[in-house]
Amino acid sequence: MMNSLKLLRYIHTNRFDSQSKGGFTLIELLVGIVLAGLVITPLMNFMLNILTTQRQEEAKANTDQELQSTINYITQDLRQAIYIYDADGLNNISTHTQPGIKDQIPPLAPVTGCDASTNCTPVLVFWKRDFKPEILSRCTSESIDCLANTNLDDTFVYSLVVYYLIENNPVNTTESNTARIARFQINDGVKDPRNFNNYIEPPDNGFQFFNLRVPGLTIKDKMNRWQKANENYTNSVATLVDFIDISASTKQQNCPANMQQVPAIASGFYACVDSINTTAQVHLRGNAIARIRNDATCDIASVYCPSVSVQVQGSGLLSRN
C-alpha cells in the first residue's frame, strides 16, 4: 500500500514538473511574434530609409561630379572659339535671303549618333583654333638631312564644333531614358609646308573653310552662309555625359537682352549666345534620381537635380578684312 502511494505521488509531481518545463503555448507564441514585429518593423524601415538615402546621395554626388567635369570641358573648348553661332544661324537653313547653317550640320546632315531618327538639338556651335602639337617639320626642303631631322613644330588648324542635347529614348543600350550631351567636330587638314598640294594630315570629310568674301553686311551674315563640303560626314557624334534633365524650365526668357537663347525652350542644356562678342553662357542641369528610377522626372528645385552655369568668352574675333 505504501509503495502504491509513493508511485502516485511520484507521477503527480513529475506531471506538474513536465508541464512547468514544457514549451510556450500558442497564445504566448502569437504574443511574442506580434511584439517582435512591433520592434523589427520600425528597424527595417529605418534601415531601408538609410539605404535609399545613401543611394540618392551617391547618385547626386556622381551627377555633381559629371556636370562639373562637363562644364569644365566645354569651358576649355569655348575659350578657343573665334565665332559662336546664335539662334539665327541654327534655326535657319542656308539661303541668300535668310542665311543659316541648320541644314549644314547634323541632324539634317546625318551622321552616326545623330541622324534623322533621333531628336538631336544643336545647342552650341562654334569655330575654334585647334592645337596640333609637333606635327610640322622645321625643314623647308626634302634633303636627306631634313628627312632625318626629328624636330617638329606645333601648329593650329580651324575646327567646327557642335554640342547637342539628344533626347531620344535609347534601345538596347546602356544610355538612360533622360537626355545626354553629345559632341561633334570636324577639322581642317595640316598642309605640308614643303608642298602645299600635299597634306601631312588631311581634313575631315565634309570640312569646308568658312569664307568671309560671301555676300553679307555683317560677319554674322557671312558666317551663317557657311556651306559644308560636297561629301558626307564620316565623323561620329560622341556622347559626352548622360543623365541630363529634360524638364522644361518654367522661365521662358532666361538670357540677357543682348544674347539669344538656344534652344528656344530651356531644359537641362541650353546656352545664351552673343555672336558679336564671341561670348556664351552655358547652363547644365542633371537628373540624379534617374540613376535610380528610369522613369523619374526631375523637380527643378530639388537638390537631386543639380545645375551648373558658366559664362565664357572666346579667344578671338573675326575681322571682315
C-alpha positions, 0 to 999 in steps of 0.5 A, spaced: 500 500 500 505 504 501 509 503 495 502 504 491 502 511 494 509 513 493 508 511 485 502 516 485 505 521 488 511 520 484 507 521 477 503 527 480 509 531 481 513 529 475 506 531 471 506 538 474 514 538 473 513 536 465 508 541 464 512 547 468 518 545 463 514 544 457 514 549 451 510 556 450 503 555 448 500 558 442 497 564 445 504 566 448 507 564 441 502 569 437 504 574 443 511 574 442 511 574 434 506 580 434 511 584 439 517 582 435 514 585 429 512 591 433 520 592 434 523 589 427 518 593 423 520 600 425 528 597 424 527 595 417 524 601 415 529 605 418 534 601 415 531 601 408 530 609 409 538 609 410 539 605 404 535 609 399 538 615 402 545 613 401 543 611 394 540 618 392 546 621 395 551 617 391 547 618 385 547 626 386 554 626 388 556 622 381 551 627 377 555 633 381 561 630 379 559 629 371 556 636 370 562 639 373 567 635 369 562 637 363 562 644 364 569 644 365 570 641 358 566 645 354 569 651 358 576 649 355 573 648 348 569 655 348 575 659 350 578 657 343 572 659 339 573 665 334 565 665 332 559 662 336 553 661 332 546 664 335 539 662 334 539 665 327 544 661 324 541 654 327 534 655 326 535 657 319 537 653 313 542 656 308 539 661 303 541 668 300 535 671 303 535 668 310 542 665 311 543 659 316 547 653 317 541 648 320 541 644 314 549 644 314 550 640 320 547 634 323 541 632 324 539 634 317 546 632 315 546 625 318 551 622 321 552 616 326 549 618 333 545 623 330 541 622 324 534 623 322 531 618 327 533 621 333 531 628 336 538 631 336 538 639 338 544 643 336 545 647 342 552 650 341 556 651 335 562 654 334 569 655 330 575 654 334 583 654 333 585 647 334 592 645 337 596 640 333 602 639 337 609 637 333 606 635 327 610 640 322 617 639 320 622 645 321 625 643 314 623 647 308 626 642 303 626 634 302 634 633 303 636 627 306 638 631 312 631 634 313 628 627 312 632 625 318 631 631 322 626 629 328 624 636 330 617 638 329 613 644 330 606 645 333 601 648 329 593 650 329 588 648 324 580 651 324 575 646 327 567 646 327 564 644 333 557 642 335 554 640 342 547 637 342 542 635 347 539 628 344 533 626 347 531 620 344 529 614 348 535 609 347 534 601 345 538 596 347 543 600 350 546 602 356 544 610 355 538 612 360 531 614 358 533 622 360 537 626 355 545 626 354 550 631 351 553 629 345 559 632 341 561 633 334 567 636 330 570 636 324 577 639 322 581 642 317 587 638 314 595 640 316 598 642 309 605 640 308 609 646 308 614 643 303 608 642 298 602 645 299 598 640 294 600 635 299 597 634 306 601 631 312 594 630 315 588 631 311 581 634 313 575 631 315 570 629 310 565 634 309 570 640 312 569 646 308 573 653 310 568 658 312 569 664 307 568 671 309 568 674 301 560 671 301 555 676 300 553 679 307 553 686 311 555 683 317 560 677 319 554 674 322 551 674 315 557 671 312 558 666 317 551 663 317 552 662 309 557 657 311 556 651 306 559 644 308 563 640 303 560 636 297 561 629 301 558 626 307 560 626 314 564 620 316 565 623 323 561 620 329 557 624 334 560 622 341 556 622 347 559 626 352 555 625 359 548 622 360 543 623 365 541 630 363 534 633 365 529 634 360 524 638 364 522 644 361 524 650 365 518 654 367 522 661 365 521 662 358 526 668 357 532 666 361 538 670 357 540 677 357 537 682 352 543 682 348 544 674 347 539 669 344 537 663 347 538 656 344 534 652 344 528 656 344 525 652 350 530 651 356 531 644 359 537 641 362 542 644 356 541 650 353 546 656 352 545 664 351 549 666 345 552 673 343 555 672 336 558 679 336 562 678 342 564 671 341 561 670 348 556 664 351 553 662 357 552 655 358 547 652 363 547 644 365 542 641 369 542 633 371 537 628 373 540 624 379 534 620 381 534 617 374 540 613 376 535 610 380 528 610 377 528 610 369 522 613 369 523 619 374 522 626 372 526 631 375 523 637 380 527 643 378 528 645 385 530 639 388 537 638 390 537 631 386 537 635 380 543 639 380 545 645 375 551 648 373 552 655 369 558 658 366 559 664 362 565 664 357 568 668 352 572 666 346 579 667 344 578 671 338 574 675 333 573 675 326 575 681 322 571 682 315 578 684 312 
